[in-house]
Amino acid sequence: MVKNRHADIPEVAFSSPAGRPAGVEVMTLAELRARADACALAVPHRPGFHHLLALDAGHLTHTVDFRPYTLRTGDWLWVRPGQVQHFGDLSAAEGVLVLFESGFLAPATAAAARLEDWYGPAVRRPDEAAGAAARAALDHLHHEFGALCGLPLEAHLDVLRHLLSVLVLRAAHLVRDPADDAADCAATATFLRFRDAVERDFAASRRVADYARALGYSPRTLSRATEAAAGIGAKEFIDRRVVLEAKRLLAHGDLPAARIARRLGFEDATNFSKYFLHRTGSTPIAFRAGVRGTTA
């Protein structure tokens, strides 16, 4: 991994170790701890690639987009590209970590595993059978990653790509997915269209009615579908996405509140500050100071 510092939170680009295949890397947490730059993992950073971790022993606190998660033995963690994350104390945890770029997998696999589902759960706690199947896929991938000899490089890459495909498809189903329930298919399709529209247009509109009109649904239909799939109403879903982007902009750079307000579609900094305070309990300035450990 190579860090490129941008403002206050480093953006991390994928970089394969010398002599290793491009696009994927598998390591134990012990190997991660041994790296010279491991201490940088304890500060917020924004990777441009996936982190898929299986925790084998101990416990680990990991923060994703300002939300701390406590992982226990048997848990899986999946952090997506662009999310802001930082590790807690790694000394009490053992496990295997897979780093990979979305483009390493075939488009059909990426779609089936919903690699671009930024709203997917960060922590997955599978039942015994699902966990064992995913772990078998991980062990096979880990073994093959270390077995450079015996195959031409291109064949080795193909094997890694296929094994990683099995793993991410298994990992994507470690928790119940509403799309797997036939009764929920219509609601799930509605939610996915709404989710994609929010991701594209949250800076242009925060009104459920606007999305409903653009997608051809009633506001009630959108709210019911979002409640079923995400556990919150449509308006809350929009607001959480806006607040998340605001937090990222506040933590990641030095833009003043007025410019962040304009970028997020607010008329002025005052309206943005009221909106942010109402939904987070903190002013933008206080949030920025808190995440940086400074005095507002």
HUJOKA-V536913 format. One line per field, one symbol per residue. ss: DSSP state (h for helix, s for strand, l for the rest). psi: psi as a letter, one per 20 degrees, with the letter a starting at -180 (. if undefined). burial: I if it has 16 or more other ideal C-beta (glycine too) atoms within 10 Angstrom, else O. Layout:
ss: ???
psi: ???
burial: ???
This chain:
ss: lssslllllssssllllllllllssssshhhhhhlllhhhhhllsssllsssssssssssssssllsssssslllssssllllssssllhhhsssssssslhhhllhhhhhhllllllllllsslllhhhhhhhhhhhhhhhhhhhllllllhhhhhhhhhhhhhhhhhhhhlllllhhhlhhhhhhhhhhhhhhhhhhhhllllllhhhhhhhhlllhhhhhhhhhhhhlllhhhhhhhhhhhhhhhhhhhllllhhhhhhhlllllhhhhhhhhhhhhlllhhhhhhhhhllll
psi: pppopocipqppqpoqqpjqqqiqppqrhghghiqhjhhiiiqprnqkrqooppohqbqpppppljopqoprpiqqpopqpiqprqqboihjqqappppqqhihqqhhggghilhjnijqphppnrrggghgghhgggggggghhimhqiqqghhggggggghhggghhghikiqpphiiohhjgghgggghggghgghhjhihqjphhgggghikrqhggggghhghhijrrgghgghhgggghggghghhakprhghggghjjqhrhgggggggghiijqqgghgggghikrp.
burial: IOOOOOOOIIIIOIOOOOOOIOIIIIIOIOOIIOOOOOOOIOOIIIIOIIIIIIIOOIOIOIIIIIOOIOIOOIIIIIIIIOIIIIIIOIOOIIIIIIIIIIOIIOOOIIOOIIIOOOIIOIIIOIOOOIIOIIIOIIOOIIOIIOOOOOOOOOOIIOIIIIIIIIIIIIIIIIOOOIIOOOOIOOIIOIIIIIIOIIOOOIOOIIOIOOIIOOOOIOIOIIIIIIIOIIOOIIIIIIIIIIIIOIIIIIIIOOOOIOOIIOOIOIOOIOOIIOIIOOOOOIOIOIIIOOIOOOOO
